[in-house]
Structure formats: structure tokens, C-alpha cells
Amino acid sequence: MKRFLVLAALAAALCLTAAGCGGVTADIEDEGGSDAYSPPAPEKDTSTPPVEEDTTPTPAPTLVDNDDDGVLSSKDCNDNNVLIHPWATEMCNGKDDNCDGVTDEGCATPPNPPATTDSDKDGYPDGPQDCAPYNANIYPGAVELCDKVDNDCDGVVDEACPATPPVTSGTTATFTVSYPDNAPRTLNVQVYDDKSDLGGWWDKSASSTTTSVGLSLDAVPDGICGFRVNVSEGNPATSWLCAGNGSTASLDQDAGITVVYKGITYTKGSFMTWSAPGGTASGCSALLKISTAANCSP
């Protein structure tokens, strides 16, 4: 037994200095004891495990170009027509070819539709395009005239023509011409806004068989030049408020004239005489000039 103990002690001493004992612990006890082998306890891993990165690729956006014109549907106003896209040339075809929101810009007139019935032979068939199918001077693209007619069928009358003076509601002018005796008389009044208008027409007339004759004009426009007035007496007429012509023209001394306009009362002394071109036979009229503008003086 002593021999065994000596050998065991020698083996333990060798394990203290030599590698390869595998962590074996020799439990050497006295005689009567026992030998036991205990494997080393595993070390506990306290480190944080790494987070794995998601390497799944993001799907690319779906690019749609239905007509294969090189322009995506998000920027193509008609992705089912290869001829329509933002870089197309605008054609005179009733379509927005270049997707700018405007149709047929730069086109002089709409294209002619297929010829059917063209009653006035103006190149536009009877129908919605030709707003006057029986007038060859009225059609789309015609020159707009200042004639209170829609010559070019664009739905607007007399565009770019000089505007008529606005009518001021409630502006009234009253005219009264009195005489010392009863007789059939007719009063004529013209509103003029340029000297070239004088003599062209009478705006209103009124008749009476008493000593006075009068009338009223409602809603007279602002900016007028004045009024032309005359009275014919008898039926047929044998005398007038203004008689003669040129330097011989004069107002009837027996007549009284009163005009009320914009709160101002004008009497015969405010009137001048105006002779119509054409000599004595054309006669004259009494003229009340309201404006001092140069175009109002005959």
C-alpha cells in the first residue's frame, strides 16, 4: 500500500508542472479513503448577442408608361396615346397635345369639320360652329365688326370695339318749349356725344296743341356733349323754333325754352344755333352744349 501512495504522490506532483492533465484534480487521501474525478464547470456567457441587420431589399416603385412614349403616367395627361405627352408638338386638332392645359394654342381658327351642308358657302357647315349658317360673312375666324353682331362666332359681340358710354340710371333731362298761343307743335330732341353725331337722328319726339310742348329723357348717359332741340309748328309745318341757316339762323323770339338736367336749369340764353350742312333748305336747330370738350363744338 505504501508503494501505491508514493506513486500517487509522484503523479500529482507531475500534474502541477506539466500540461496535459486535462484539469483533473487528484484527491489523494489517506489509506482507507477514495479517489473522485470532477469535470470543470462551464463558464457563463454574459455578453449581449449582436442584432442581426435586415438585408431584405426594398422593392423598387412600379413605373407605369402605358403608351410607351417615354413619359410616366404620373406626368402624361393621356397615357393611352403615344402622340400626347409634355414634349409633344401642339397640333390644331382640338386636343391638348403637350399637356399644358391649353388646347390648340397658336392656332388661328378651329379646324374645319368634314364638309356636310354649307348653306352660305363660307367653308363652315351648318351647325354649332357656324352661328349664322345663312350669312357668308359670319363664321368662325371672321373679322369682328362694330355692328352689334357676333361676326366671328366666338360668343362675344363687338369685342375690342370702343365701349358705349355707361348709362346712369335716374339721370333725367326734361324739355319744355312754350308759346303765347295754342297750335299743333312737335318737339324733337337729340342727345349727342360728338359733333359728328349732330343731325343724324332724333332720340325722342312729343306733340301738343296747347301753348307748350314738353318731353323727358330717362337715364341720359354721363359724358354727353349736349342736346339738339327743334320745334316744328303746324301740320304740315310752316315755322320752326330755329329758322334760317348759317349766319342768318336765329331762334323764335316768342318761344321760351327750359331744360333741367342734373339739377341745373338751362333757359334759351344758354342755347346757340347749329346749321345743318347743305344750305338753307336744311335749316337749323337750337343747341345746348353741356361739355366744353373740343369734340363737342360744331
C-alpha beads as a LAMMPS data file, in Angstrom:
LAMMPS data file: protein, C-alpha beads

298 atoms
297 bonds

1 atom types
1 bond types

-500.0 500.0 xlo xhi
-500.0 500.0 ylo yhi
-500.0 500.0 zlo zhi

Masses

1 110.0

Atoms # bond

1 1 1 0.000 0.000 0.000
2 1 1 2.879 2.381 0.760
3 1 1 4.186 1.810 -2.728
4 1 1 0.871 2.895 -4.145
5 1 1 0.792 6.077 -2.127
6 1 1 4.281 7.001 -3.287
7 1 1 3.316 6.571 -6.930
8 1 1 0.147 8.631 -6.491
9 1 1 2.048 11.457 -4.872
10 1 1 4.574 11.434 -7.701
11 1 1 1.809 11.635 -10.299
12 1 1 0.199 14.593 -8.532
13 1 1 3.469 16.433 -8.433
14 1 1 3.940 15.958 -12.168
15 1 1 0.445 17.442 -12.903
16 1 1 1.392 20.611 -11.066
17 1 1 4.206 21.325 -13.504
18 1 1 3.269 19.586 -16.690
19 1 1 0.442 20.303 -19.176
20 1 1 -1.908 17.650 -20.324
21 1 1 -3.549 16.659 -17.074
22 1 1 -6.873 17.915 -18.506
23 1 1 -7.901 19.793 -15.388
24 1 1 -8.123 16.558 -13.428
25 1 1 -7.923 17.016 -9.697
26 1 1 -6.395 14.129 -7.800
27 1 1 -7.961 13.671 -4.465
28 1 1 -5.339 11.854 -2.514
29 1 1 -6.498 10.694 0.812
30 1 1 -5.110 8.607 3.432
31 1 1 -5.495 4.950 3.418
32 1 1 -8.989 3.911 3.669
33 1 1 -10.178 6.982 1.566
34 1 1 -11.473 7.104 -2.028
35 1 1 -10.374 8.891 -5.284
36 1 1 -13.010 11.090 -7.179
37 1 1 -12.970 12.981 -10.616
38 1 1 -14.909 16.295 -11.023
39 1 1 -15.086 17.994 -14.560
40 1 1 -14.657 21.803 -14.624
41 1 1 -17.892 23.897 -14.522
42 1 1 -18.663 25.663 -17.867
43 1 1 -18.211 29.429 -17.841
44 1 1 -21.430 31.563 -18.147
45 1 1 -21.611 33.810 -21.313
46 1 1 -22.773 37.287 -20.141
47 1 1 -22.168 39.124 -23.438
48 1 1 -25.150 40.752 -25.399
49 1 1 -25.926 38.875 -28.583
50 1 1 -25.455 41.031 -31.741
51 1 1 -28.574 42.372 -33.525
52 1 1 -28.914 40.925 -36.957
53 1 1 -29.365 43.546 -39.781
54 1 1 -32.361 43.142 -42.119
55 1 1 -30.803 42.803 -45.532
56 1 1 -34.109 42.240 -47.377
57 1 1 -34.009 44.590 -50.461
58 1 1 -36.775 47.310 -50.723
59 1 1 -38.878 46.747 -53.840
60 1 1 -38.477 49.477 -56.471
61 1 1 -41.585 51.657 -57.245
62 1 1 -43.709 50.483 -60.102
63 1 1 -43.137 52.715 -63.155
64 1 1 -46.148 52.880 -65.483
65 1 1 -45.983 54.061 -69.094
66 1 1 -48.998 52.547 -70.818
67 1 1 -48.377 54.085 -74.235
68 1 1 -44.580 53.619 -74.233
69 1 1 -43.924 57.232 -75.142
70 1 1 -41.178 57.593 -72.548
71 1 1 -43.292 59.620 -70.123
72 1 1 -44.645 58.095 -66.916
73 1 1 -48.384 58.116 -66.424
74 1 1 -47.965 60.474 -63.452
75 1 1 -46.769 63.186 -65.845
76 1 1 -48.619 62.159 -69.018
77 1 1 -52.084 63.742 -69.373
78 1 1 -53.081 60.918 -71.736
79 1 1 -51.037 57.803 -71.083
80 1 1 -53.024 55.846 -73.662
81 1 1 -51.951 57.961 -76.642
82 1 1 -48.310 57.859 -77.697
83 1 1 -48.696 61.219 -79.526
84 1 1 -49.738 63.111 -76.385
85 1 1 -47.123 63.956 -73.748
86 1 1 -45.484 67.078 -72.237
87 1 1 -42.890 67.387 -75.039
88 1 1 -45.225 66.819 -77.956
89 1 1 -45.880 69.475 -80.597
90 1 1 -49.272 71.166 -80.180
91 1 1 -51.463 70.392 -83.186
92 1 1 -54.641 72.158 -84.313
93 1 1 -56.804 69.147 -83.608
94 1 1 -58.965 70.081 -80.647
95 1 1 -56.664 68.234 -78.207
96 1 1 -54.134 69.289 -75.576
97 1 1 -51.188 67.524 -77.239
98 1 1 -48.430 68.904 -74.971
99 1 1 -50.252 68.515 -71.631
100 1 1 -50.047 72.217 -70.712
101 1 1 -53.765 72.550 -70.008
102 1 1 -54.445 74.592 -73.158
103 1 1 -55.979 73.231 -76.341
104 1 1 -54.822 74.344 -79.811
105 1 1 -52.780 77.335 -78.614
106 1 1 -51.294 79.225 -81.542
107 1 1 -53.942 78.016 -83.975
108 1 1 -55.639 80.799 -85.952
109 1 1 -59.028 79.125 -86.254
110 1 1 -60.530 75.787 -85.280
111 1 1 -60.076 73.124 -87.961
112 1 1 -62.891 72.738 -90.425
113 1 1 -65.056 69.710 -89.711
114 1 1 -65.859 67.286 -92.510
115 1 1 -67.966 69.103 -95.081
116 1 1 -71.663 68.370 -94.980
117 1 1 -74.274 71.034 -95.750
118 1 1 -72.848 74.553 -96.040
119 1 1 -75.815 76.727 -96.959
120 1 1 -73.908 80.020 -97.134
121 1 1 -70.737 78.524 -98.709
122 1 1 -68.445 80.133 -96.135
123 1 1 -66.427 76.959 -95.544
124 1 1 -68.218 76.005 -92.337
125 1 1 -71.088 73.517 -92.408
126 1 1 -74.442 74.341 -90.909
127 1 1 -74.328 73.548 -87.215
128 1 1 -72.916 74.791 -83.927
129 1 1 -69.653 76.073 -85.446
130 1 1 -71.313 78.431 -87.912
131 1 1 -73.501 80.671 -85.773
132 1 1 -75.095 82.178 -88.911
133 1 1 -75.380 79.335 -91.442
134 1 1 -77.177 81.548 -93.967
135 1 1 -74.792 84.513 -93.836
136 1 1 -71.486 84.040 -95.657
137 1 1 -69.901 86.983 -93.788
138 1 1 -70.373 85.409 -90.360
139 1 1 -68.267 82.358 -89.455
140 1 1 -65.518 81.317 -87.009
141 1 1 -62.434 83.439 -87.618
142 1 1 -64.210 86.258 -89.462
143 1 1 -63.213 89.840 -88.680
144 1 1 -65.282 91.180 -85.786
145 1 1 -67.045 94.401 -86.790
146 1 1 -68.523 97.031 -84.502
147 1 1 -72.054 96.295 -85.652
148 1 1 -73.635 94.639 -82.595
149 1 1 -73.288 91.224 -84.314
150 1 1 -71.099 88.269 -83.338
151 1 1 -69.249 88.155 -86.673
152 1 1 -66.643 85.561 -85.651
153 1 1 -68.990 83.192 -83.787
154 1 1 -66.982 83.306 -80.556
155 1 1 -69.997 84.148 -78.401
156 1 1 -68.883 87.766 -77.827
157 1 1 -70.338 90.765 -79.641
158 1 1 -68.145 93.698 -80.750
159 1 1 -65.064 92.738 -78.714
160 1 1 -62.237 95.317 -78.990
161 1 1 -64.746 97.932 -80.175
162 1 1 -64.986 101.268 -78.327
163 1 1 -67.257 100.918 -75.335
164 1 1 -70.514 102.828 -75.359
165 1 1 -70.856 105.360 -72.559
166 1 1 -72.366 103.787 -69.461
167 1 1 -75.995 104.628 -68.763
168 1 1 -76.527 106.235 -65.392
169 1 1 -79.877 105.161 -64.023
170 1 1 -82.021 108.021 -62.754
171 1 1 -80.343 110.836 -64.757
172 1 1 -83.317 112.556 -66.390
173 1 1 -83.481 115.562 -68.694
174 1 1 -86.774 117.453 -69.138
175 1 1 -87.515 119.823 -72.024
176 1 1 -90.311 122.418 -72.250
177 1 1 -90.878 124.905 -75.074
178 1 1 -93.679 127.438 -74.562
179 1 1 -95.501 129.784 -76.924
180 1 1 -98.052 132.603 -76.437
181 1 1 -100.758 130.809 -78.419
182 1 1 -102.219 127.361 -78.984
183 1 1 -101.134 125.486 -82.093
184 1 1 -100.187 121.945 -83.136
185 1 1 -96.465 121.635 -82.408
186 1 1 -93.932 118.796 -82.310
187 1 1 -90.830 118.915 -80.115
188 1 1 -87.770 116.895 -81.230
189 1 1 -84.674 116.246 -79.070
190 1 1 -81.305 114.621 -79.889
191 1 1 -78.627 113.665 -77.336
192 1 1 -75.187 113.960 -78.926
193 1 1 -71.774 112.870 -77.616
194 1 1 -69.676 114.047 -80.570
195 1 1 -70.153 116.841 -83.087
196 1 1 -70.179 114.275 -85.883
197 1 1 -73.455 112.919 -84.466
198 1 1 -75.344 116.184 -84.945
199 1 1 -78.270 115.969 -87.327
200 1 1 -78.192 112.193 -87.553
201 1 1 -81.436 111.401 -85.716
202 1 1 -83.946 112.469 -83.069
203 1 1 -83.862 110.459 -79.846
204 1 1 -87.397 111.401 -78.817
205 1 1 -90.366 113.465 -80.031
206 1 1 -93.579 114.730 -78.431
207 1 1 -96.572 116.671 -79.780
208 1 1 -99.069 119.093 -78.294
209 1 1 -101.804 121.523 -79.437
210 1 1 -101.554 123.823 -76.424
211 1 1 -99.219 126.704 -75.607
212 1 1 -96.412 124.387 -74.516
213 1 1 -94.903 121.111 -75.609
214 1 1 -92.543 119.033 -73.495
215 1 1 -90.884 115.649 -73.007
216 1 1 -88.478 113.827 -70.680
217 1 1 -85.463 111.647 -71.424
218 1 1 -84.758 108.990 -68.790
219 1 1 -81.321 107.531 -67.967
220 1 1 -79.306 110.015 -70.025
221 1 1 -75.684 108.777 -70.191
222 1 1 -72.862 110.595 -68.453
223 1 1 -70.212 112.257 -70.585
224 1 1 -72.539 113.587 -73.297
225 1 1 -71.765 116.732 -75.292
226 1 1 -75.266 118.165 -75.069
227 1 1 -78.712 118.341 -76.688
228 1 1 -80.061 119.447 -80.063
229 1 1 -83.629 120.784 -79.944
230 1 1 -86.173 121.949 -82.509
231 1 1 -89.927 122.508 -82.714
232 1 1 -91.993 122.369 -85.883
233 1 1 -95.302 124.262 -85.877
234 1 1 -98.344 123.459 -87.980
235 1 1 -99.323 120.361 -89.942
236 1 1 -97.698 120.487 -92.384
237 1 1 -95.036 122.569 -90.652
238 1 1 -94.849 126.253 -91.574
239 1 1 -92.416 127.535 -88.912
240 1 1 -89.701 126.252 -86.588
241 1 1 -88.052 127.085 -83.299
242 1 1 -84.834 127.761 -85.229
243 1 1 -85.184 129.406 -88.617
244 1 1 -82.648 130.328 -91.287
245 1 1 -79.219 128.886 -91.923
246 1 1 -75.624 129.798 -91.132
247 1 1 -75.241 133.465 -90.185
248 1 1 -78.973 134.085 -90.682
249 1 1 -80.039 131.371 -88.244
250 1 1 -81.955 132.579 -85.189
251 1 1 -84.325 131.307 -82.504
252 1 1 -88.003 132.272 -82.405
253 1 1 -88.198 135.289 -80.079
254 1 1 -91.708 134.351 -78.944
255 1 1 -90.692 130.901 -77.728
256 1 1 -89.377 130.102 -74.282
257 1 1 -87.077 127.101 -73.720
258 1 1 -86.414 125.410 -70.370
259 1 1 -84.179 122.344 -69.888
260 1 1 -83.485 120.748 -66.493
261 1 1 -80.561 118.304 -66.403
262 1 1 -78.638 117.073 -63.327
263 1 1 -80.219 119.693 -61.139
264 1 1 -79.305 122.597 -63.421
265 1 1 -81.938 124.672 -65.249
266 1 1 -80.968 125.979 -68.673
267 1 1 -83.004 128.652 -70.496
268 1 1 -82.989 129.988 -74.045
269 1 1 -79.996 132.212 -73.328
270 1 1 -77.854 129.089 -72.861
271 1 1 -78.594 127.860 -76.395
272 1 1 -76.710 128.528 -79.622
273 1 1 -77.801 127.843 -83.177
274 1 1 -76.482 124.956 -85.237
275 1 1 -76.972 124.819 -89.002
276 1 1 -77.059 121.506 -90.790
277 1 1 -74.695 121.144 -93.746
278 1 1 -76.436 121.521 -97.075
279 1 1 -77.575 125.129 -97.254
280 1 1 -80.739 126.994 -96.383
281 1 1 -83.042 124.108 -97.195
282 1 1 -81.529 122.036 -94.410
283 1 1 -82.496 124.532 -91.709
284 1 1 -81.076 124.837 -88.207
285 1 1 -81.590 123.710 -84.619
286 1 1 -81.135 125.082 -81.117
287 1 1 -78.026 123.579 -79.492
288 1 1 -77.384 123.277 -75.748
289 1 1 -73.730 122.362 -75.261
290 1 1 -73.133 120.791 -71.825
291 1 1 -69.473 119.781 -72.262
292 1 1 -66.549 122.065 -73.125
293 1 1 -64.639 119.250 -74.843
294 1 1 -63.226 120.106 -78.262
295 1 1 -65.120 117.302 -79.971
296 1 1 -68.425 118.813 -78.750
297 1 1 -68.083 122.190 -80.505
298 1 1 -69.536 122.191 -84.027

Bonds

1 1 1 2
2 1 2 3
3 1 3 4
4 1 4 5
5 1 5 6
6 1 6 7
7 1 7 8
8 1 8 9
9 1 9 10
10 1 10 11
11 1 11 12
12 1 12 13
13 1 13 14
14 1 14 15
15 1 15 16
16 1 16 17
17 1 17 18
18 1 18 19
19 1 19 20
20 1 20 21
21 1 21 22
22 1 22 23
23 1 23 24
24 1 24 25
25 1 25 26
26 1 26 27
27 1 27 28
28 1 28 29
29 1 29 30
30 1 30 31
31 1 31 32
32 1 32 33
33 1 33 34
34 1 34 35
35 1 35 36
36 1 36 37
37 1 37 38
38 1 38 39
39 1 39 40
40 1 40 41
41 1 41 42
42 1 42 43
43 1 43 44
44 1 44 45
45 1 45 46
46 1 46 47
47 1 47 48
48 1 48 49
49 1 49 50
50 1 50 51
51 1 51 52
52 1 52 53
53 1 53 54
54 1 54 55
55 1 55 56
56 1 56 57
57 1 57 58
58 1 58 59
59 1 59 60
60 1 60 61
61 1 61 62
62 1 62 63
63 1 63 64
64 1 64 65
65 1 65 66
66 1 66 67
67 1 67 68
68 1 68 69
69 1 69 70
70 1 70 71
71 1 71 72
72 1 72 73
73 1 73 74
74 1 74 75
75 1 75 76
76 1 76 77
77 1 77 78
78 1 78 79
79 1 79 80
80 1 80 81
81 1 81 82
82 1 82 83
83 1 83 84
84 1 84 85
85 1 85 86
86 1 86 87
87 1 87 88
88 1 88 89
89 1 89 90
90 1 90 91
91 1 91 92
92 1 92 93
93 1 93 94
94 1 94 95
95 1 95 96
96 1 96 97
97 1 97 98
98 1 98 99
99 1 99 100
100 1 100 101
101 1 101 102
102 1 102 103
103 1 103 104
104 1 104 105
105 1 105 106
106 1 106 107
107 1 107 108
108 1 108 109
109 1 109 110
110 1 110 111
111 1 111 112
112 1 112 113
113 1 113 114
114 1 114 115
115 1 115 116
116 1 116 117
117 1 117 118
118 1 118 119
119 1 119 120
120 1 120 121
121 1 121 122
122 1 122 123
123 1 123 124
124 1 124 125
125 1 125 126
126 1 126 127
127 1 127 128
128 1 128 129
129 1 129 130
130 1 130 131
131 1 131 132
132 1 132 133
133 1 133 134
134 1 134 135
135 1 135 136
136 1 136 137
137 1 137 138
138 1 138 139
139 1 139 140
140 1 140 141
141 1 141 142
142 1 142 143
143 1 143 144
144 1 144 145
145 1 145 146
146 1 146 147
147 1 147 148
148 1 148 149
149 1 149 150
150 1 150 151
151 1 151 152
152 1 152 153
153 1 153 154
154 1 154 155
155 1 155 156
156 1 156 157
157 1 157 158
158 1 158 159
159 1 159 160
160 1 160 161
161 1 161 162
162 1 162 163
163 1 163 164
164 1 164 165
165 1 165 166
166 1 166 167
167 1 167 168
168 1 168 169
169 1 169 170
170 1 170 171
171 1 171 172
172 1 172 173
173 1 173 174
174 1 174 175
175 1 175 176
176 1 176 177
177 1 177 178
178 1 178 179
179 1 179 180
180 1 180 181
181 1 181 182
182 1 182 183
183 1 183 184
184 1 184 185
185 1 185 186
186 1 186 187
187 1 187 188
188 1 188 189
189 1 189 190
190 1 190 191
191 1 191 192
192 1 192 193
193 1 193 194
194 1 194 195
195 1 195 196
196 1 196 197
197 1 197 198
198 1 198 199
199 1 199 200
200 1 200 201
201 1 201 202
202 1 202 203
203 1 203 204
204 1 204 205
205 1 205 206
206 1 206 207
207 1 207 208
208 1 208 209
209 1 209 210
210 1 210 211
211 1 211 212
212 1 212 213
213 1 213 214
214 1 214 215
215 1 215 216
216 1 216 217
217 1 217 218
218 1 218 219
219 1 219 220
220 1 220 221
221 1 221 222
222 1 222 223
223 1 223 224
224 1 224 225
225 1 225 226
226 1 226 227
227 1 227 228
228 1 228 229
229 1 229 230
230 1 230 231
231 1 231 232
232 1 232 233
233 1 233 234
234 1 234 235
235 1 235 236
236 1 236 237
237 1 237 238
238 1 238 239
239 1 239 240
240 1 240 241
241 1 241 242
242 1 242 243
243 1 243 244
244 1 244 245
245 1 245 246
246 1 246 247
247 1 247 248
248 1 248 249
249 1 249 250
250 1 250 251
251 1 251 252
252 1 252 253
253 1 253 254
254 1 254 255
255 1 255 256
256 1 256 257
257 1 257 258
258 1 258 259
259 1 259 260
260 1 260 261
261 1 261 262
262 1 262 263
263 1 263 264
264 1 264 265
265 1 265 266
266 1 266 267
267 1 267 268
268 1 268 269
269 1 269 270
270 1 270 271
271 1 271 272
272 1 272 273
273 1 273 274
274 1 274 275
275 1 275 276
276 1 276 277
277 1 277 278
278 1 278 279
279 1 279 280
280 1 280 281
281 1 281 282
282 1 282 283
283 1 283 284
284 1 284 285
285 1 285 286
286 1 286 287
287 1 287 288
288 1 288 289
289 1 289 290
290 1 290 291
291 1 291 292
292 1 292 293
293 1 293 294
294 1 294 295
295 1 295 296
296 1 296 297
297 1 297 298
